[in-house]
Amino acid sequence: MKKTGAWLATYALEQIGARFTFGIPGVHTTELYDELNNSQKITPVLVTHEGGGAFMADAVSRLSDSIGVLTVVPAARLRVTPVRMVSPCPSTTVRGWV
């Protein structure tokens, strides 16, 4: 099996105990969502608006022992804490915790 960046991101999320990811699949996140669908530990939740997904991820992180994960396209500039944002492209404005 060939290991990709999407596999590594999914593996890392499994290791930190993430149970849900929230986001909108698109052309930039296809490989990531393919790996998330193969995961036995993580359930991807598809949302219709990234702002709503940010609130959902925030609620998960505040109300459970799991971290809230928001998957976004590279141009998103959401400022919600303590949500972990996963973006498939490197960005100089969005790093780590936001």
MDTraj code that builds the backbone (N, CA, C; nanometers):
import mdtraj as md
import numpy as np

residues = "MET LYS LYS THR GLY ALA TRP LEU ALA THR TYR ALA LEU GLU GLN ILE GLY ALA ARG PHE THR PHE GLY ILE PRO GLY VAL HIS THR THR GLU LEU TYR ASP GLU LEU ASN ASN SER GLN LYS ILE THR PRO VAL LEU VAL THR HIS GLU GLY GLY GLY ALA PHE MET ALA ASP ALA VAL SER ARG LEU SER ASP SER ILE GLY VAL LEU THR VAL VAL PRO ALA ALA ARG LEU ARG VAL THR PRO VAL ARG MET VAL SER PRO CYS PRO SER THR THR VAL ARG GLY TRP VAL".split()
xyz = np.array([
    [0.0836, -0.1180, 0.0000],
    [0.0000, 0.0000, 0.0000],
    [0.0888, 0.1253, 0.0000],
    [0.0597, 0.2160, -0.0882],
    [0.1333, 0.3415, -0.0978],
    [0.0794, 0.4396, 0.0073],
    [0.1692, 0.4959, 0.0868],
    [0.1294, 0.5917, 0.1891],
    [0.1388, 0.7327, 0.1326],
    [0.0328, 0.8079, 0.1524],
    [0.0235, 0.9436, 0.0986],
    [0.0106, 1.0441, 0.2128],
    [0.0075, 1.1708, 0.1781],
    [-0.0157, 1.2746, 0.2772],
    [-0.1519, 1.2623, 0.3423],
    [-0.2511, 1.2207, 0.2649],
    [-0.3852, 1.2009, 0.3197],
    [-0.3849, 1.0860, 0.4203],
    [-0.3099, 0.9801, 0.3898],
    [-0.2989, 0.8689, 0.4835],
    [-0.2332, 0.9153, 0.6126],
    [-0.1252, 0.9945, 0.5986],
    [-0.0530, 1.0445, 0.7153],
    [-0.1417, 1.1352, 0.8009],
    [-0.2189, 1.2227, 0.7377],
    [-0.3090, 1.3114, 0.8123],
    [-0.4137, 1.2303, 0.8877],
    [-0.4707, 1.1295, 0.8223],
    [-0.5701, 1.0443, 0.8875],
    [-0.5070, 0.9670, 1.0029],
    [-0.3887, 0.9135, 0.9817],
    [-0.3180, 0.8408, 1.0868],
    [-0.2911, 0.9312, 1.2070],
    [-0.2457, 1.0543, 1.1808],
    [-0.2175, 1.1486, 1.2891],
    [-0.3453, 1.1829, 1.3660],
    [-0.4568, 1.2029, 1.2949],
    [-0.5830, 1.2323, 1.3621],
    [-0.6287, 1.1144, 1.4475],
    [-0.6068, 0.9923, 1.3989],
    [-0.6411, 0.8737, 1.4778],
    [-0.5553, 0.8670, 1.6041],
    [-0.4275, 0.9023, 1.5936],
    [-0.3367, 0.8945, 1.7079],
    [-0.3704, 0.9970, 1.8167],
    [-0.4244, 1.1126, 1.7786],
    [-0.4603, 1.2120, 1.8812],
    [-0.6019, 1.1927, 1.9326],
    [-0.6723, 1.0935, 1.8803],
    [-0.8040, 1.0595, 1.9340],
    [-0.9216, 1.1307, 1.8699],
    [-0.9049, 1.1853, 1.7522],
    [-1.0171, 1.2504, 1.6846],
    [-1.1197, 1.1452, 1.6428],
    [-1.2465, 1.1716, 1.6688],
    [-1.3518, 1.0767, 1.6312],
    [-1.4366, 1.1272, 1.5157],
    [-1.4426, 1.2577, 1.4968],
    [-1.5236, 1.3174, 1.3901],
    [-1.4430, 1.4248, 1.3187],
    [-1.4663, 1.4388, 1.1884],
    [-1.4174, 1.5540, 1.1139],
    [-1.5376, 1.6195, 1.0478],
    [-1.5345, 1.7486, 1.0356],
    [-1.6440, 1.8239, 0.9750],
    [-1.5881, 1.9029, 0.8576],
    [-1.6595, 1.9037, 0.7473],
    [-1.6127, 1.9798, 0.6328],
    [-1.6899, 1.9499, 0.5066],
    [-1.6482, 2.0155, 0.3998],
    [-1.7096, 1.9994, 0.2682],
    [-1.6066, 1.9364, 0.1763],
    [-1.6331, 1.8148, 0.1270],
    [-1.5360, 1.7556, 0.0348],
    [-1.5357, 1.8317, -0.0975],
    [-1.4197, 1.8420, -0.1551],
    [-1.4066, 1.9103, -0.2827],
    [-1.2839, 1.8611, -0.3556],
    [-1.2488, 1.9280, -0.4621],
    [-1.1374, 1.8851, -0.5450],
    [-1.0057, 1.8873, -0.4666],
    [-0.9920, 1.9775, -0.3689],
    [-0.8685, 1.9869, -0.2915],
    [-0.8604, 1.8831, -0.1805],
    [-0.9731, 1.8273, -0.1402],
    [-0.9748, 1.7359, -0.0255],
    [-1.0217, 1.5950, -0.0609],
    [-1.0264, 1.5611, -0.1873],
    [-1.0758, 1.4295, -0.2302],
    [-0.9952, 1.3164, -0.1689],
    [-0.8631, 1.3233, -0.1767],
    [-0.7790, 1.2160, -0.1240],
    [-0.7945, 1.2026, 0.0267],
    [-0.8057, 1.3160, 0.0967],
    [-0.8232, 1.3125, 0.2414],
    [-0.9544, 1.2439, 0.2774],
    [-1.0623, 1.2780, 0.2082],
    [-1.1909, 1.2156, 0.2389],
    [-1.1932, 1.0681, 0.2011],
    [-1.1191, 1.0292, 0.0987],
    [-1.1069, 0.8866, 0.0671],
    [-1.0435, 0.8117, 0.1835],
    [-0.9374, 0.8677, 0.2417],
    [-0.8725, 0.8034, 0.3561],
    [-0.9598, 0.8074, 0.4808],
    [-1.0311, 0.9186, 0.5023],
    [-1.1199, 0.9262, 0.6183],
    [-1.2313, 0.8228, 0.6091],
    [-1.2818, 0.7975, 0.4883],
    [-1.3849, 0.6951, 0.4707],
    [-1.3320, 0.5556, 0.5002],
    [-1.2022, 0.5326, 0.4814],
    [-1.1419, 0.4026, 0.5107],
    [-1.1091, 0.3846, 0.6581],
    [-1.1121, 0.4926, 0.7359],
    [-1.0755, 0.4867, 0.8766],
    [-1.1848, 0.4177, 0.9579],
    [-1.1411, 0.3341, 1.0533],
    [-1.2338, 0.2683, 1.1447],
    [-1.2619, 0.3544, 1.2678],
    [-1.1791, 0.4555, 1.2929],
    [-1.1905, 0.5360, 1.4143],
    [-1.2524, 0.6731, 1.3924],
    [-1.2483, 0.7240, 1.2691],
    [-1.2933, 0.8608, 1.2415],
    [-1.4151, 0.8577, 1.1501],
    [-1.5159, 0.9373, 1.1856],
    [-1.6357, 0.9509, 1.1041],
    [-1.6368, 1.0892, 1.0408],
    [-1.6257, 1.0985, 0.9079],
    [-1.6360, 1.2306, 0.8448],
    [-1.7825, 1.2745, 0.8389],
    [-1.8092, 1.3956, 0.8829],
    [-1.9435, 1.4522, 0.8794],
    [-1.9432, 1.5611, 0.7732],
    [-2.0281, 1.5466, 0.6733],
    [-2.0338, 1.6433, 0.5639],
    [-2.1284, 1.7564, 0.6021],
    [-2.0829, 1.8784, 0.5846],
    [-2.1627, 1.9962, 0.6185],
    [-2.1889, 2.0772, 0.4922],
    [-2.2881, 2.1656, 0.4989],
    [-2.3213, 2.2480, 0.3832],
    [-2.2591, 2.3873, 0.3909],
    [-2.2015, 2.4209, 0.5070],
    [-2.1386, 2.5519, 0.5231],
    [-2.0214, 2.5367, 0.6184],
    [-1.9052, 2.5896, 0.5818],
    [-1.7868, 2.5732, 0.6653],
    [-1.8004, 2.6416, 0.8008],
    [-1.8760, 2.7505, 0.8055],
    [-1.8987, 2.8165, 0.9337],
    [-1.9762, 2.7266, 1.0286],
    [-2.0777, 2.6567, 0.9756],
    [-2.1527, 2.5615, 1.0567],
    [-2.0649, 2.4459, 1.1010],
    [-1.9777, 2.4004, 1.0125],
    [-1.8848, 2.2937, 1.0474],
    [-1.7894, 2.3359, 1.1584],
    [-1.7488, 2.4633, 1.1570],
    [-1.6613, 2.5143, 1.2629],
    [-1.7316, 2.5112, 1.3975],
    [-1.8589, 2.5483, 1.3999],
    [-1.9352, 2.5418, 1.5247],
    [-1.9530, 2.3984, 1.5719],
    [-1.9738, 2.3059, 1.4778],
    [-1.9887, 2.1649, 1.5139],
    [-1.8589, 2.1102, 1.5732],
    [-1.7469, 2.1408, 1.5089],
    [-1.6177, 2.0949, 1.5597],
    [-1.5881, 2.1566, 1.6960],
    [-1.6250, 2.2825, 1.7127],
    [-1.6063, 2.3495, 1.8406],
    [-1.6894, 2.2813, 1.9494],
    [-1.8135, 2.2466, 1.9181],
    [-1.9000, 2.1798, 2.0150],
    [-1.8441, 2.0430, 2.0542],
    [-1.7921, 1.9680, 1.9580],
    [-1.7335, 1.8377, 1.9886],
    [-1.6155, 1.8536, 2.0840],
    [-1.5308, 1.9518, 2.0576],
    [-1.4127, 1.9693, 2.1425],
    [-1.4490, 2.0183, 2.2825],
    [-1.5575, 2.0925, 2.2946],
    [-1.5968, 2.1435, 2.4261],
    [-1.6780, 2.0432, 2.5073],
    [-1.7563, 1.9579, 2.4394],
    [-1.8504, 1.8713, 2.5100],
    [-1.8088, 1.7251, 2.5189],
    [-1.6943, 1.6900, 2.4643],
    [-1.6509, 1.5505, 2.4704],
    [-1.5018, 1.5449, 2.5002],
    [-1.4513, 1.4235, 2.5105],
    [-1.3086, 1.4070, 2.5343],
    [-1.2301, 1.3999, 2.4035],
    [-1.2949, 1.4237, 2.2909],
    [-1.2326, 1.4193, 2.1591],
    [-1.2034, 1.5617, 2.1111],
    [-1.1070, 1.5739, 2.0220],
    [-1.0753, 1.7042, 1.9634],
    [-1.1671, 1.7278, 1.8438],
    [-1.2106, 1.8506, 1.8240],
    [-1.2918, 1.8854, 1.7077],
    [-1.2026, 1.9128, 1.5889],
    [-1.2350, 1.8557, 1.4730],
    [-1.1521, 1.8709, 1.3535],
    [-1.2359, 1.9291, 1.2413],
    [-1.1858, 2.0349, 1.1810],
    [-1.2515, 2.0999, 1.0681],
    [-1.1610, 2.0874, 0.9466],
    [-1.2099, 2.0267, 0.8406],
    [-1.1333, 2.0193, 0.7160],
    [-1.1832, 2.1300, 0.6244],
    [-1.0897, 2.2104, 0.5751],
    [-1.1266, 2.3258, 0.4940],
    [-1.0426, 2.3304, 0.3679],
    [-1.0884, 2.4069, 0.2714],
    [-1.0093, 2.4320, 0.1514],
    [-0.9044, 2.5377, 0.1859],
    [-0.7968, 2.5470, 0.1103],
    [-0.6856, 2.6342, 0.1485],
    [-0.7194, 2.7814, 0.1662],
    [-0.8222, 2.8335, 0.1033],
    [-0.8506, 2.9767, 0.1107],
    [-0.9290, 3.0162, 0.2352],
    [-0.9764, 2.9218, 0.3137],
    [-1.0597, 2.9539, 0.4305],
    [-0.9776, 3.0239, 0.5374],
    [-1.0378, 3.1206, 0.6032],
    [-0.9713, 3.1951, 0.7099],
    [-1.0628, 3.1990, 0.8332],
    [-1.0922, 3.0851, 0.8906],
    [-1.1797, 3.0783, 1.0069],
    [-1.0981, 3.0956, 1.1343],
    [-1.1518, 3.1642, 1.2309],
    [-1.0818, 3.1885, 1.3574],
    [-1.1656, 3.1340, 1.4728],
    [-1.1613, 3.0042, 1.4937],
    [-1.2366, 2.9401, 1.6008],
    [-1.1392, 2.8576, 1.6833],
    [-1.1469, 2.8652, 1.8150],
    [-1.0613, 2.7834, 1.9008],
    [-1.1498, 2.6977, 1.9893],
    [-1.1093, 2.5830, 2.0341],
    [-0.9852, 2.5103, 2.0122],
    [-0.9991, 2.4046, 1.9025],
    [-1.0435, 2.4433, 1.7886],
    [-1.0653, 2.3522, 1.6761],
    [-0.9363, 2.3340, 1.5979],
    [-0.9070, 2.2122, 1.5599],
    [-0.7906, 2.1831, 1.4768],
    [-0.8332, 2.1894, 1.3318],
    [-0.7669, 2.2722, 1.2511],
    [-0.7993, 2.2830, 1.1100],
    [-0.7028, 2.1981, 1.0293],
    [-0.7556, 2.1221, 0.9356],
    [-0.6734, 2.0418, 0.8468],
    [-0.6919, 2.0952, 0.7063],
    [-0.5845, 2.1422, 0.6474],
    [-0.5891, 2.1966, 0.5128],
    [-0.4884, 2.1225, 0.4262],
    [-0.5264, 2.0844, 0.3039],
    [-0.4353, 2.0065, 0.2208],
    [-0.3189, 2.0860, 0.1625],
    [-0.3224, 2.2169, 0.1696],
    [-0.2148, 2.2979, 0.1123],
    [-0.1502, 2.3819, 0.2215],
    [-0.0193, 2.4019, 0.2158],
    [0.0456, 2.4860, 0.3158],
    [0.0018, 2.6313, 0.3007],
    [-0.0104, 2.6985, 0.4112],
    [-0.0513, 2.8378, 0.4081],
    [0.0332, 2.9155, 0.5091],
    [0.0616, 3.0384, 0.4793],
    [0.1399, 3.1176, 0.5721],
    [0.0510, 3.1843, 0.6765],
    [-0.0801, 3.1887, 0.6538],
    [-0.1680, 3.2569, 0.7480],
    [-0.2402, 3.1617, 0.8409],
    [-0.2517, 3.0351, 0.8074],
    [-0.3203, 2.9392, 0.8924],
    [-0.2203, 2.8324, 0.9324],
    [-0.1787, 2.8328, 1.0595],
    [-0.0832, 2.7343, 1.1077],
    [-0.1293, 2.6790, 1.2407],
    [-0.1331, 2.5475, 1.2525],
    [-0.1615, 2.4834, 1.3818],
    [-0.2945, 2.5239, 1.4389],
    [-0.2928, 2.5635, 1.5644],
    [-0.4151, 2.6052, 1.6321],
    [-0.4530, 2.7448, 1.5845],
    [-0.5799, 2.7643, 1.5585],
    [-0.6268, 2.8961, 1.5157],
    [-0.7249, 2.9512, 1.6154],
])
top = md.Topology()
chain = top.add_chain()
for i, resn in enumerate(residues, 1):
    res = top.add_residue(resn, chain, resSeq=i)
    for name in ("N", "CA", "C"):
        top.add_atom(name, md.element.get_by_symbol(name[0]), res)
traj = md.Trajectory(xyz[None], top)
